[in-house]
Amino acid sequence: MMQKLSQKDWEQMATGGTQFSQGDFEGALATFSSVRSRATDPRELSAILFNEAQCYRLLRRFKDAHAACDRALELSKGDDESTVSGWIVKTDILVDERRFSDALSVIESSLRCYPNLERNQQLLRRAELLANQHQYAEAIPVLNCLLETADFEEAEIATIHHTLGVSYGALGKFDDAAHHLLKAQLPQLPKGYVASNSFWLATIAAKRLDFPTAKSHLLKALAQARYSNVDVLGDVYESLANVSRELGDDTDATMYANLWKASNRSTN
């Protein structure tokens, strides 16, 4: 007999959500898995599995993340909203694997099959993927349109500004880039996001030959990237070495160059 989760189970799910938001992905995974062992309703089970998939993703256990997501998608058949949300989870996993074309294909399929469900979320993900594939000119008009017309949460608006800033910066439009990157600064966002935003602000400052400002942004990026699961750390070390050299600080330049080399060895 199918039985819904109890109030106590939902309280445990909330605990898992808190663990997740605090970066305790192992703890959150254990909490979600414990609740899943008592779940029998397909919709509730699929929601738990999507949460587990996100935990596995952030733990870089991609095979497990895909397995949990695929099982959740199977369970959510007939529930269009859950299916679209699941495809967005799937794109998150593929993006973290740096399989950008595969992720873009998933979003394109979602837009074709479910054009009216969570369309703004799907368009935002599509624009982010275009930017990840360096198709900045294609991403910018979609992002600007979403910024003007869509009703997003504050964190999502910050994400749009960040992606616009990166896109304009990559195209050499530094004034537009700085405008959007500064609007994207929200301290309550995940450390990896703040690190990436600070890194791009530093990149633009360096392009303008404002090396003191560039170093300030890079040090902020470093403070965040050290404690988050992001790939930007090596880039931050390399940029800090270059900026320190421009400022005539040979001691810092050598230190950060060595840290950059060490980070490259650890990821190879």
C-alpha positions as CSV (number, residue, x, y, z in Angstrom):
1,M,0.0,0.0,0.0
2,M,1.3,3.4,-1.0
3,Q,1.9,5.7,2.0
4,K,2.9,9.4,2.0
5,L,5.8,10.6,4.0
6,S,5.1,11.7,7.5
7,Q,5.6,15.1,9.1
8,K,8.7,13.8,10.8
9,D,10.1,12.7,7.4
10,W,9.5,16.1,5.9
11,E,11.3,17.7,8.9
12,Q,14.2,15.4,8.2
13,M,14.1,16.5,4.5
14,A,14.3,20.1,5.7
15,T,17.4,19.1,7.8
16,G,18.9,17.6,4.7
17,G,18.2,20.9,2.8
18,T,20.0,22.8,5.6
19,Q,23.0,20.5,5.4
20,F,23.1,20.9,1.6
21,S,23.0,24.7,1.8
22,Q,25.8,24.7,4.4
23,G,28.0,22.6,2.0
24,D,27.7,19.3,4.0
25,F,26.8,17.2,0.9
26,E,27.8,13.9,2.5
27,G,25.5,14.6,5.5
28,A,22.7,15.8,3.2
29,L,23.0,12.7,1.1
30,A,22.8,10.4,4.2
31,T,19.7,12.3,5.4
32,F,17.9,12.2,2.0
33,S,18.8,8.5,1.6
34,S,17.4,7.7,5.1
35,V,14.1,9.3,4.1
36,R,14.0,7.6,0.7
37,S,14.2,4.2,2.5
38,R,10.6,4.9,3.8
39,A,9.2,6.6,0.6
40,T,6.8,4.7,-1.6
41,D,4.9,7.5,-3.4
42,P,6.6,7.9,-6.9
43,R,6.4,11.7,-6.8
44,E,8.0,11.9,-3.4
45,L,10.5,9.3,-4.3
46,S,11.5,11.1,-7.4
47,A,11.9,14.4,-5.5
48,I,14.2,12.8,-3.0
49,L,16.3,11.2,-5.8
50,F,16.7,14.5,-7.5
51,N,18.1,15.9,-4.2
52,E,20.4,12.9,-4.0
53,A,21.6,13.5,-7.5
54,Q,22.5,17.1,-6.7
55,C,24.5,15.8,-3.7
56,Y,26.4,13.3,-5.8
57,R,27.0,16.0,-8.4
58,L,28.7,18.3,-5.9
59,L,30.7,15.4,-4.5
60,R,31.8,14.8,-8.1
61,R,30.4,11.3,-8.0
62,F,29.0,11.7,-11.5
63,K,28.1,8.1,-12.2
64,D,25.9,8.0,-9.1
65,A,24.5,11.4,-9.9
66,H,23.3,10.2,-13.4
67,A,21.9,7.0,-11.9
68,A,19.8,8.8,-9.3
69,C,18.6,11.4,-11.8
70,D,17.7,8.8,-14.4
71,R,15.7,6.8,-11.8
72,A,13.9,10.0,-10.7
73,L,13.1,10.8,-14.3
74,E,11.6,7.4,-14.8
75,L,9.4,7.8,-11.7
76,S,8.3,11.3,-12.7
77,K,6.9,10.2,-16.1
78,G,3.4,11.8,-16.5
79,D,4.4,14.7,-14.2
80,D,5.6,17.3,-16.7
81,E,6.8,19.8,-14.1
82,S,8.9,17.2,-12.3
83,T,10.3,16.0,-15.6
84,V,11.4,19.5,-16.6
85,S,13.0,20.0,-13.2
86,G,14.7,16.7,-13.6
87,W,16.1,17.7,-17.0
88,I,17.5,20.8,-15.4
89,V,19.2,18.6,-12.7
90,K,20.6,16.5,-15.6
91,T,22.1,19.6,-17.3
92,D,23.7,20.6,-14.0
93,I,25.5,17.2,-13.8
94,L,26.6,17.4,-17.4
95,V,27.9,20.9,-17.0
96,D,30.0,19.9,-14.0
97,E,31.4,17.1,-16.2
98,R,32.1,19.9,-18.7
99,R,29.9,18.1,-21.3
100,F,28.4,21.4,-22.4
101,S,27.1,20.2,-25.8
102,D,25.3,17.3,-24.2
103,A,23.8,19.7,-21.6
104,L,22.7,22.1,-24.3
105,S,21.0,19.2,-26.1
106,V,19.0,18.3,-23.0
107,I,17.8,21.8,-22.6
108,E,16.9,22.1,-26.3
109,S,14.9,18.9,-26.0
110,S,13.1,20.2,-22.9
111,L,12.1,23.4,-24.6
112,R,10.7,21.5,-27.6
113,C,8.8,19.0,-25.5
114,Y,7.6,21.3,-22.8
115,P,7.6,24.8,-24.3
116,N,5.3,26.3,-21.6
117,L,6.7,24.8,-18.4
118,E,9.4,26.6,-16.5
119,R,10.3,28.3,-19.8
120,N,12.2,31.1,-18.2
121,Q,14.3,28.7,-16.1
122,Q,15.0,26.6,-19.3
123,L,15.9,29.7,-21.3
124,L,18.2,30.9,-18.5
125,R,20.0,27.5,-18.4
126,R,20.2,27.5,-22.2
127,A,21.9,31.0,-22.1
128,E,24.3,29.9,-19.4
129,L,25.3,26.9,-21.5
130,L,25.7,29.0,-24.6
131,A,28.1,31.2,-22.6
132,N,30.0,28.1,-21.3
133,Q,30.5,27.1,-25.0
134,H,31.8,30.7,-25.7
135,Q,28.7,31.5,-27.8
136,Y,28.5,34.9,-26.0
137,A,26.8,36.8,-28.8
138,E,24.0,34.3,-28.8
139,A,23.7,34.2,-25.0
140,I,23.5,38.0,-24.4
141,P,20.2,38.8,-26.0
142,V,18.5,35.9,-24.2
143,L,19.9,37.0,-20.9
144,N,18.9,40.7,-21.4
145,C,15.4,39.7,-22.4
146,L,15.1,37.5,-19.2
147,L,16.4,40.3,-17.1
148,E,13.8,42.7,-18.5
149,T,10.7,40.4,-18.6
150,A,11.0,37.5,-16.2
151,D,10.1,37.3,-12.5
152,F,13.2,35.7,-10.9
153,E,14.4,35.4,-7.3
154,E,17.2,37.7,-6.2
155,A,19.8,34.9,-6.6
156,E,18.7,34.1,-10.1
157,I,18.9,37.7,-11.1
158,A,22.4,37.8,-9.8
159,T,23.2,34.7,-11.9
160,I,21.9,36.5,-15.0
161,H,24.1,39.6,-14.2
162,H,27.1,37.3,-13.7
163,T,26.7,35.5,-17.0
164,L,26.1,38.8,-18.8
165,G,29.3,40.2,-17.2
166,V,31.3,37.2,-18.3
167,S,29.9,37.3,-21.8
168,Y,30.5,41.1,-22.3
169,G,34.0,40.7,-20.8
170,A,34.8,37.9,-23.2
171,L,33.7,40.1,-26.1
172,G,35.9,43.0,-24.9
173,K,33.0,45.2,-23.7
174,F,34.5,45.9,-20.4
175,D,32.2,48.7,-19.2
176,D,29.1,46.6,-19.8
177,A,30.9,43.6,-18.2
178,A,31.8,45.6,-15.0
179,H,28.3,47.0,-14.7
180,H,26.7,43.5,-14.6
181,L,29.4,41.8,-12.5
182,L,29.0,44.5,-9.8
183,K,25.3,43.9,-9.8
184,A,25.9,40.1,-9.4
185,Q,27.7,40.4,-6.0
186,L,25.6,38.8,-3.4
187,P,27.5,37.6,-0.3
188,Q,24.9,34.9,0.6
189,L,25.5,33.1,-2.7
190,P,27.6,29.9,-2.8
191,K,31.4,30.5,-2.4
192,G,32.2,29.1,-5.8
193,Y,29.8,31.6,-7.4
194,V,31.3,34.5,-5.5
195,A,34.8,33.3,-6.4
196,S,34.0,33.2,-10.1
197,N,32.4,36.6,-10.0
198,S,35.4,38.2,-8.2
199,F,37.8,36.5,-10.6
200,W,36.0,38.1,-13.6
201,L,36.0,41.5,-12.0
202,A,39.8,41.1,-11.5
203,T,40.2,40.0,-15.1
204,I,38.5,43.2,-16.3
205,A,40.5,45.4,-13.9
206,A,43.7,43.8,-15.3
207,K,42.6,44.5,-18.9
208,R,42.2,48.1,-17.9
209,L,45.7,48.0,-16.3
210,D,44.2,48.7,-12.9
211,F,46.4,46.1,-11.2
212,P,45.8,47.1,-7.5
213,T,42.0,46.6,-8.0
214,A,42.6,43.4,-9.9
215,K,44.7,42.0,-7.0
216,S,42.0,43.0,-4.5
217,H,39.4,41.1,-6.4
218,L,41.7,38.1,-6.9
219,L,42.4,37.9,-3.1
220,K,38.6,37.9,-2.5
221,A,38.2,35.1,-5.2
222,L,41.0,33.2,-3.5
223,A,39.4,33.3,-0.1
224,Q,36.2,31.8,-1.5
225,A,37.7,29.4,-4.0
226,R,39.9,27.7,-1.4
227,Y,36.8,26.4,0.4
228,S,34.5,25.5,-2.5
229,N,34.4,22.9,-5.1
230,V,35.3,25.0,-8.1
231,D,37.8,24.8,-11.0
232,V,38.8,28.5,-10.8
233,L,41.5,28.1,-8.1
234,G,44.3,27.5,-10.5
235,D,43.3,30.4,-12.6
236,V,43.2,32.6,-9.5
237,Y,46.8,31.6,-8.6
238,E,48.0,32.2,-12.1
239,S,46.4,35.6,-12.3
240,L,47.7,36.6,-8.8
241,A,51.2,35.7,-10.0
242,N,50.9,37.8,-13.1
243,V,49.3,40.8,-11.3
244,S,51.9,40.7,-8.5
245,R,54.6,40.8,-11.1
246,E,53.0,43.8,-12.7
247,L,52.9,45.5,-9.3
248,G,56.6,44.7,-8.7
249,D,56.0,42.3,-5.9
250,D,58.3,39.5,-6.8
251,T,57.9,37.6,-3.6
252,D,54.1,37.3,-4.1
253,A,54.6,36.6,-7.8
254,T,56.9,33.6,-7.0
255,M,54.7,32.3,-4.2
256,Y,51.5,32.3,-6.4
257,A,53.3,30.9,-9.4
258,N,54.4,28.0,-7.3
259,L,50.9,27.5,-5.9
260,W,49.6,27.6,-9.5
261,K,52.1,24.9,-10.6
262,A,51.1,22.8,-7.5
263,S,47.4,23.1,-8.3
264,N,48.0,22.0,-11.9
265,R,49.8,18.9,-10.7
266,S,47.0,18.0,-8.3
267,T,44.4,18.2,-11.0
268,N,46.4,16.2,-13.7
